Amino acid sequence: MKARGIPEVLLRWVEAFCSGRTAAIQINGQLSEVQDLPQPGLPQGSPLSPILFLFFNADLVQRQIDSQGGAIAFVDDFTAWVTGPTVHSNREGITSIINEALDWEKRSGATFEADTTAIIHFAPKARKVDQEPFTIKGQTVEPKSKVKILGVLMDTRLKYKEHIARAASKGLEAAMELRRLRGLSPATARQLFSSTVAPVVDYASNVWIHAFKNQSMGPINRVQRVGAQAIVGTFLTVATSVAEAEAHIATAQHRFWRRAVKMWADLHTLPETNPLRRNTDRIRKFRR
């Protein structure tokens, strides 16, 4: 924190907050002796925890995001990537990321588990995907055909077929749970659909909307029909468009495009000082 210019008064406050603490355990009304905590850290659930964690892993994550690669992190979930014209150049980039991460591990005291580390290559259909394994801390890590990144299943061709199928399955489960509820007014059921069913299906749709083709609409449309039945009691055999109109719910495609438009507007109205702003000009423009 000091190296990143945090004022001395805040450094002393954080040090005092994380030291000199005691603890006792109470079970069935019996209280143990109060003992000092040699390494207390932060209280569980402290709002300061996610802020300090950003400083903890900043040296690992902080790298420029551009057309050659970048890195992101969410709590302890670290993701880095490289791009290149050849398989060999990408492999060198991945090896460099692994070595840098292991160096940071030694400095920070954190631990990377090879068992939970995943490597994937994204390549055009006409290009062969490299399957040569990597070695991390003496363990062999094979490139995978799909990985989950922040809840999104990404495959080597970025077709998102498995993710869309999984989203439809989870959405159908939520819609069927809604249908089991009795005595709800249409307005209440519609509100529950919008708050418990649609978000399950729509999660990260901005990432995979380009892959939502006719062949993947069937499972999603079934979620819409079951949701409409829960709201106004339509028959499952009725056309999806009719069921949606009767239940007064937006189509899945409309929801996806509404989210995409909102994200586009949010990105293009960021302050000029925001790091994301410099990348918005390179976003490919397309029509619906």
N, C-alpha and C positions, 0 to 999 in steps of 0.2 A: 504493500500500500504506500509505503514511503517512497519507493522508487517511481510510483505513478503520480506523485505530487499531492497526495492527500495531506491536509494540514496537520501539524503536530498535535494540536488539541484533540482532533478526532482520533489520531493514533493512540493517544493516552487513554481516551475514553473507551475505545474498543479493547485495549489491553486490560483496563480495569474491569470491564464488563465480562471478559473471558477468564478472569483469574479471581482467586480468593473466595471461591464459592464452596458451600458445604451442602451435605445431603443427608437425609434420614429416610428410613423405610418404615411404613406403618402397615401392619397386617392384623386384621381382626381386633383393632383397637390398641394393639401393642406397638409402641414406638421405639425404634432402635436408637442407639446413640448417634449423635450428630458427628459426622466425619468429614474431614477435608477431602476435596476432590483434587488429586494431583494434576490431572489434565481435564478440566471441566468442559472445555469447549463451549458450545452455545446451548442454551435451554432448548429442549425439543419444541418445535413449532414457533421458534422465535422469528419474527419478521426480518430480523437482521441476517438470518442464515443465508437466504438466496443472494443477498447483496454481497456478503463477504465471499461467498463461493465464486462469484464472478471474478473477484480479485485473485482467488486461489488458482483458478485454471486459466487466467488471462494469458499467460505466456504460452500455453498450449494452443489456445483457440485463435489468438490474435494473429491473423495473417490476411493479406489483401485478397478480397474476392473479385476475381476478374475472369477473363476468358481462358486463363490457364489453370484455374483451380480456386480453392478456398476452403474454409472450414466454418462449422457452426457447432453450437453445443446447447443442450437443454438439460440443466442440472448436471447429472453425471453421464449423460448420453452425448458422446463426442462423435462427430462425423466430419471427415475431410475427403476432398476429392481433387483429382487432377484431370486435365484434358490434354490430348496430344494427337499428332497426325499418325503415329504408329503405335503398335502394341509395345514395342521396346521402350519408347519414350514414356509411355504411361506406366510401365512396370518400374522404371527408374524413379518416377515421381512417387509411386506408392511406397517403394522401398525407403525413399527419403522421409516420407511422412511417418512410417513405422519407426525409423531410427530416431527422429526428432521426438516422437511420443515417448519412446523408451528413455531417452535422455531426460525428458521432463519428469518422468516417473521417478528417476533416481534423485533428482533435485527436490521434488515436492514431497516425497514419501507416500504418494498415492500408488495404487496398484492396478495395472491392466491385466485382465484375464483373457488369455488366448482363447478359452472356450467360448467366451461371449463376443469375440471379435469376428466380424464378418467382412468379407471382401467381395466385391462384385464389379464386373466389367460391363459397361454399356457400349454397345456398338451397333452400327447399321446392320440390317439383315444380310447384306451381301458380304460383310466382313466377318472373318472368323474370330470367335471370342477366345482369348487366352485362358487356358485351364491349368497352367503351371502353378503349383502351390507356392506359398510364401512360408518363411520360417519366422516365428515370433516367440522369443524366449524359449527356444529349443523345441517348440511344438509346431507341427505342420498345419497350416491353415489353407484349406482349399477354397478357391473362388466359388461362390454360390450362384445358382440360377435366379434366386430372388432373395431379397432382404427386406426387413421391416425398418423403416426410418420414421420415427415419430408417428407411429401408427399407420403408415402407408406402406403397402406391399409393392415394392418396385422390382420389376424383372429386367433381364438383360436387354430386352427390346423396347422397354418402356411402353408396353401394350396395356398394362394394368388389368389384365383379364381376371387374375385371381383376386385382386383388391376389389374390383367391382362386384364379383361374385360374393365375396365375403361381406361387403357392405350391404348387398341385397339380402343375404341370409340373416345378418344381424337386424336389419330393418324389418324383415318379415317376422322375426321373433318378437320384436317390440310391438309391431302392429297386432299380432295375435294376442299378446298380453292385453293390449288396449281393448280388443274385441271381447275379451272375457269379462270386462267390467260391465255391470248392469246398472240401469237406472240413471245413466248420464244423459244430460241434455245434449243436442247436437253441438251447441256452442262450446260446452265444456269438453266434449270429445274431440272437437276440432282443435281446441287449444292444446289438449294433451297430445294430439297427433303432431302439431307444430313444434312442441317442446320436447317430446320423447322419441318420436319415430323419425321425423324428417332429419334432425341433426345427425342421427346414426348413419343414415344413407348419404347425407351431403358432406360428411367430414372430408376435408381436403379436396373437394371436388374441383377446385381451381387447378389442382395438379393433374388430374386425370380426365378432365372434361373433353379433351381432344380425342380420347380413346373411347368415349361413350358412343358407340355405333349402334346400328339397328339390331345386331345380333346380341347385344348386351342389354337391350331395353326390356326384354321379357321379364326377367327376375325383378327388376326395379318396378315395372308396371304392376306386377302382382302385389308388391308392397302397397302401391297406391290403391289397388282395388280392395285389399283387406282393410286398409285404413278407412276408405270410403264406406265400407260395410259397417265398420265400428261406429261411424259418425251418423249415418242416416239409414243403415240397414239395406243397402243395395245388394243385389245378387252378385255372386262371384263371377257368373258367366257374362255379366254385362260388359260392354266395351269400356276400356279404361278411361277414355275421354268423357264418356257419359257419366261414369261413376265419379270422376273428379268434378264435373260440373254440378252434379246433384249434391255432392258433399261440400262444394264450394272450397276446394283446396287447389293450390297451384300445382301444375304438372311438374314432374321431376326436372324436365329440361328447362322450364322457366325458372325454377329455384336455382339450378346450376348457373344459368346465365346471369341471373340477378346477383349472385355472389361474385361471379367473375367481373361484372361491371363495377361492383362496389370496390373490389380489390384494385382494379385498374384506376378508378378515381382516387382511392386512398393513396396509391403509390405516386400518382402524378400531382398530388396536392401536398406532398411532403415539403417541409422547409428545404431550402437549397443546401443547408448544412447537414442534412440527414445523409448518412452513407449510402442508403438505398437509392437516393435520388439520381446519382450519377449513372446507375445501371438501368434506369427506366427507359432511356432513349434507345437502348438496344433490344427492348422487348419487341418481339415480332408482332406487327399489327395484322389482324385478320378480321374477317367479317363473319357474322353469324350465318 
